Amino acid sequence: MAKLVVLPCEDYSKEHVSACVDSIFADFGGAEAFLVKGKNIFIKANLVTDLPPERHGTTHPMLVECIARRLVQAGARVVVGDSSGGAYTRAYMNNVYRVTGMTEACKASGAELNDDFGFSTVDLKGKVNRHQEIIDVFLKADAVINVCKLKTHGFTGYSCAVKNLYGLIPGLVKAEVHSKYPELDDFCDNLIDIERFASEKILLHVVDGVIGMEGEGPTNGTPRFVGKIIACDDAYITDVAAVKLFDEPSKMPLLLKAVERGLLNSDFGASCVDYSECEKAYIEDFKRVSVLHALFNKRGFLRRFLRKEWVTRKPVIKKSVCRGCEKCFRHCPRQAIEMKSDKSTQKKRAFIHSKQCIRCYCCQELCPFNAVKLKKPFLYRVMRALSVSKSKKTKKQG
């Protein structure tokens, strides 16, 4: 049976975060209990791109520092890292480490930053994904702690423990995987395949939910105080607990897929664990992402057409904001982005070819200037309004 711990945390002060981390380790048998498989422990943070901590799109360095310090004190060799959305190289990742605050977190805790940028192809034995490149730092670790960030996500609706493991795929290979699984249903199966492979090494999932991200997550949304740190030894229970802080698990395709594959029961684990602390802290006015395109996710030309053109939000470039950095152009899985010269300024700006676009939102996720807007189609707006109205009515009756 999964063990779930939900703790209040007022801010990212060392005093408050350290107290939460100490409580988590105490509940899970002490830091020494995490060394039973060996002393080499990998802390897999969410370092999706080079965002400073105050943007709250990545795992906060204070949480990583406190977890790492306790493990180092227990005698572990701790390595901190991730594979961001850009190139998986020393130069690129060192910049990400510096900007996200991980360099200082490791110095303060005695942990090491990952300096091994190799990767190997492994047999996932998955439902849709059989063979996949996985970063070597994970493969070489004796045990792993998955320290994720609570935030919305344009494609999957939310990002937490399971989605964070997508970062085990090296750098630009992620774009290839997005291109391979453009349908949300298949992409969720792929995420679960990765989690199932990784689960043998992961001893704990910790959610940075002190300040999460609402709106246009996972990188260009708005920071929102949530005031929780969650810890659990099961990825799906972790995600359900996190989602219950701001939305309904039954609306999330990834969690529905987990139920379908027998990794969650039909009540999303409510008969096994106590979600009351999350339910009591529910944020009514949290700016959610509606994954309405999941309703049209079955095979068939008509459903695909309706989903893409009428239901799914369409990424468009805000010309006045775009700086022509080419980050979206370089990382687009389907090469649907072209750099065009602006006639008035003669500077290059990104342009998205809608027919080629698969709506994975990698461009929006990686844009450092928030220059990608997700345009809402008419049917999306109608269905979104009906969904919100129904949700409010249900909660009022409850």
NORJO-V842115 format. One record per pair of residues at least 6 apart in sequence whose C-alpha atoms are under 8 Angstrom apart, sorted by the first residue. I is the first residue (numbers start at 1). J is the second residue. If there is no record, write none. Layout:
i | j
I | J
I | J
//
This chain:
i | j
1 | 272
2 | 232
2 | 233
2 | 234
2 | 237
2 | 272
2 | 273
3 | 232
3 | 233
3 | 234
3 | 273
4 | 230
4 | 231
4 | 232
4 | 233
4 | 237
4 | 238
4 | 273
4 | 274
5 | 24
5 | 27
5 | 230
5 | 231
5 | 232
6 | 228
6 | 229
6 | 230
6 | 231
6 | 277
6 | 278
7 | 20
7 | 228
7 | 229
7 | 230
8 | 20
8 | 227
8 | 228
8 | 229
9 | 16
9 | 17
9 | 20
9 | 210
9 | 227
9 | 228
9 | 229
10 | 16
10 | 210
10 | 227
11 | 17
11 | 210
11 | 211
11 | 227
12 | 60
12 | 62
12 | 63
12 | 210
13 | 62
14 | 62
14 | 66
17 | 62
17 | 63
17 | 66
18 | 63
18 | 66
18 | 67
20 | 229
21 | 63
21 | 66
21 | 67
22 | 70
24 | 231
25 | 31
31 | 70
31 | 71
31 | 74
32 | 71
32 | 74
32 | 75
34 | 143
34 | 203
35 | 41
35 | 76
35 | 143
37 | 142
37 | 143
38 | 142
38 | 143
39 | 75
39 | 76
39 | 77
39 | 78
39 | 142
40 | 76
40 | 77
40 | 78
40 | 79
40 | 141
40 | 142
40 | 143
41 | 76
41 | 77
41 | 78
41 | 79
41 | 141
41 | 142
41 | 143
41 | 144
41 | 145
42 | 78
42 | 79
42 | 80
42 | 81
42 | 137
42 | 138
42 | 141
42 | 142
42 | 143
42 | 144
42 | 145
43 | 64
43 | 68
43 | 78
43 | 79
43 | 80
43 | 81
43 | 144
43 | 145
43 | 146
43 | 147
44 | 80
44 | 81
44 | 82
44 | 144
44 | 145
44 | 146
44 | 147
44 | 148
45 | 58
45 | 59
45 | 64
45 | 80
45 | 81
45 | 82
45 | 146
45 | 147
45 | 148
45 | 164
46 | 58
46 | 59
46 | 82
46 | 147
46 | 148
46 | 149
46 | 164
46 | 167
47 | 58
47 | 59
47 | 81
47 | 82
47 | 83
47 | 84
47 | 96
47 | 97
47 | 100
48 | 57
48 | 58
48 | 82
48 | 83
48 | 84
48 | 85
48 | 167
48 | 366
49 | 58
49 | 84
49 | 85
49 | 86
49 | 96
49 | 366
50 | 95
50 | 96
50 | 97
50 | 99
50 | 100
51 | 57
51 | 58
51 | 96
51 | 99
51 | 100
52 | 99
52 | 100
52 | 101
53 | 59
53 | 60
53 | 61
53 | 99
53 | 100
53 | 101
55 | 223
56 | 211
56 | 212
56 | 213
56 | 223
57 | 149
57 | 151
57 | 212
57 | 213
57 | 217
57 | 218
57 | 219
57 | 220
58 | 100
58 | 148
58 | 149
59 | 147
59 | 148
59 | 149
59 | 208
60 | 100
60 | 101
60 | 208
61 | 100
61 | 101
61 | 102
61 | 104
61 | 105
62 | 105
63 | 208
64 | 102
64 | 105
64 | 147
65 | 105
65 | 106
65 | 108
65 | 109
66 | 109
68 | 78
68 | 106
68 | 109
68 | 110
68 | 111
69 | 108
69 | 109
69 | 110
69 | 111
71 | 77
71 | 78
72 | 78
72 | 109
72 | 110
72 | 111
77 | 111
77 | 112
78 | 110
78 | 111
78 | 112
79 | 111
79 | 112
79 | 113
79 | 114
80 | 102
80 | 106
80 | 111
80 | 112
80 | 113
80 | 114
81 | 113
81 | 114
82 | 167
82 | 168
83 | 93
83 | 135
83 | 167
83 | 168
83 | 169
83 | 170
83 | 171
84 | 93
84 | 96
84 | 167
84 | 170
84 | 171
85 | 171
85 | 172
85 | 174
85 | 366
86 | 92
86 | 171
86 | 172
86 | 331
87 | 93
87 | 171
87 | 172
88 | 117
88 | 170
88 | 171
88 | 172
89 | 117
90 | 115
90 | 117
97 | 103
97 | 113
98 | 104
102 | 113
103 | 113
106 | 112
106 | 113
114 | 137
116 | 136
116 | 137
117 | 135
117 | 136
117 | 137
118 | 135
118 | 136
118 | 137
119 | 133
119 | 134
119 | 135
119 | 136
119 | 137
119 | 170
120 | 133
120 | 134
120 | 135
120 | 136
121 | 131
121 | 132
121 | 133
121 | 134
122 | 131
122 | 132
122 | 133
122 | 134
123 | 130
123 | 131
123 | 132
124 | 130
124 | 131
124 | 132
124 | 193
124 | 194
124 | 197
125 | 131
125 | 193
125 | 197
126 | 190
126 | 193
126 | 194
126 | 196
127 | 189
127 | 190
127 | 193
128 | 186
128 | 189
128 | 190
128 | 193
129 | 190
129 | 193
132 | 169
133 | 169
133 | 170
133 | 173
134 | 168
134 | 169
134 | 170
135 | 168
135 | 169
135 | 170
138 | 144
138 | 168
142 | 201
143 | 201
143 | 202
143 | 203
144 | 201
144 | 202
144 | 203
144 | 204
145 | 202
145 | 203
145 | 204
145 | 205
145 | 206
146 | 161
146 | 164
146 | 165
146 | 202
146 | 204
146 | 205
146 | 206
147 | 161
147 | 205
147 | 206
147 | 207
147 | 208
148 | 160
148 | 161
148 | 164
148 | 205
148 | 206
148 | 207
148 | 208
149 | 159
149 | 160
149 | 161
149 | 164
149 | 207
149 | 208
149 | 209
149 | 212
150 | 158
150 | 159
150 | 160
150 | 207
150 | 208
150 | 209
150 | 211
150 | 212
150 | 213
150 | 242
151 | 158
151 | 159
151 | 160
151 | 212
151 | 213
151 | 214
151 | 217
151 | 218
152 | 158
152 | 159
152 | 213
152 | 214
152 | 215
152 | 216
152 | 217
152 | 218
152 | 221
152 | 288
152 | 289
153 | 159
153 | 216
153 | 217
153 | 218
153 | 289
154 | 216
154 | 217
154 | 218
154 | 289
154 | 291
154 | 360
154 | 361
155 | 184
155 | 291
155 | 359
155 | 360
155 | 361
156 | 184
156 | 188
156 | 252
156 | 253
156 | 254
156 | 291
157 | 252
157 | 288
157 | 289
157 | 290
157 | 291
158 | 243
158 | 252
158 | 289
159 | 218
160 | 207
160 | 239
160 | 242
161 | 205
161 | 206
161 | 207
161 | 235
161 | 236
161 | 238
161 | 239
162 | 191
162 | 192
162 | 195
162 | 235
162 | 236
162 | 239
163 | 191
165 | 191
165 | 194
165 | 195
165 | 198
166 | 174
166 | 191
166 | 194
172 | 331
175 | 331
175 | 332
175 | 333
176 | 333
178 | 187
178 | 333
178 | 360
179 | 333
179 | 334
179 | 358
181 | 187
181 | 190
182 | 358
182 | 359
182 | 360
183 | 297
184 | 253
184 | 294
184 | 297
185 | 253
185 | 257
185 | 294
185 | 297
188 | 253
188 | 254
188 | 257
189 | 254
189 | 257
192 | 258
195 | 235
202 | 233
203 | 233
204 | 231
204 | 232
204 | 233
204 | 234
205 | 231
205 | 232
205 | 233
205 | 234
205 | 235
205 | 238
206 | 229
206 | 230
206 | 231
206 | 232
207 | 229
207 | 230
207 | 231
207 | 238
207 | 242
208 | 228
208 | 229
208 | 230
209 | 225
209 | 226
209 | 227
209 | 228
209 | 229
209 | 230
209 | 242
210 | 225
210 | 226
210 | 227
210 | 228
210 | 229
211 | 223
211 | 224
211 | 225
211 | 226
211 | 227
212 | 223
212 | 224
212 | 225
212 | 226
213 | 221
213 | 222
213 | 223
213 | 224
214 | 221
214 | 222
214 | 223
214 | 224
214 | 286
214 | 287
214 | 288
215 | 221
215 | 222
215 | 287
215 | 288
215 | 289
216 | 222
216 | 289
217 | 365
218 | 365
219 | 364
219 | 365
219 | 366
220 | 364
220 | 365
220 | 370
226 | 245
226 | 283
230 | 238
230 | 241
230 | 242
231 | 238
232 | 238
236 | 255
236 | 258
236 | 263
236 | 264
237 | 264
237 | 268
237 | 269
239 | 255
240 | 249
240 | 255
240 | 268
241 | 275
241 | 278
242 | 278
243 | 249
244 | 275
244 | 278
244 | 279
244 | 282
245 | 278
245 | 279
245 | 281
245 | 282
245 | 283
246 | 282
246 | 283
246 | 284
246 | 286
246 | 288
247 | 282
247 | 288
249 | 255
249 | 256
249 | 268
250 | 256
251 | 291
252 | 291
253 | 291
253 | 294
255 | 264
255 | 268
258 | 264
259 | 265
259 | 266
259 | 268
290 | 384
292 | 311
292 | 312
292 | 380
292 | 383
292 | 384
293 | 307
293 | 308
293 | 311
293 | 312
296 | 303
296 | 304
296 | 306
296 | 307
297 | 303
297 | 304
297 | 307
298 | 304
308 | 359
309 | 377
310 | 377
310 | 378
310 | 379
310 | 380
311 | 376
311 | 377
311 | 378
311 | 379
311 | 380
312 | 359
312 | 376
312 | 377
312 | 380
313 | 359
313 | 374
313 | 375
313 | 376
313 | 377
313 | 380
314 | 354
314 | 359
314 | 373
314 | 374
314 | 375
314 | 376
314 | 377
315 | 352
315 | 359
315 | 361
315 | 364
315 | 372
315 | 373
315 | 374
315 | 375
316 | 351
316 | 352
316 | 372
316 | 373
316 | 374
316 | 375
317 | 350
317 | 351
317 | 352
317 | 371
317 | 372
317 | 373
318 | 371
318 | 372
318 | 373
319 | 349
319 | 350
319 | 371
321 | 369
321 | 370
321 | 371
322 | 349
322 | 350
322 | 369
322 | 371
323 | 348
323 | 349
323 | 369
324 | 339
324 | 347
324 | 348
324 | 349
324 | 350
326 | 339
326 | 350
327 | 363
327 | 366
327 | 367
328 | 337
328 | 350
328 | 362
328 | 363
328 | 364
328 | 366
328 | 367
329 | 335
329 | 336
329 | 337
329 | 338
329 | 339
329 | 350
329 | 363
331 | 362
331 | 363
332 | 362
332 | 363
334 | 356
334 | 357
334 | 358
335 | 356
336 | 352
336 | 353
336 | 354
336 | 356
336 | 357
337 | 350
337 | 351
337 | 352
337 | 353
338 | 350
338 | 351
338 | 352
338 | 353
339 | 348
339 | 349
339 | 350
339 | 351
340 | 348
340 | 349
340 | 350
340 | 351
341 | 347
341 | 348
341 | 349
342 | 348
342 | 349
363 | 372
364 | 370
364 | 371
364 | 372
364 | 373
364 | 374
//
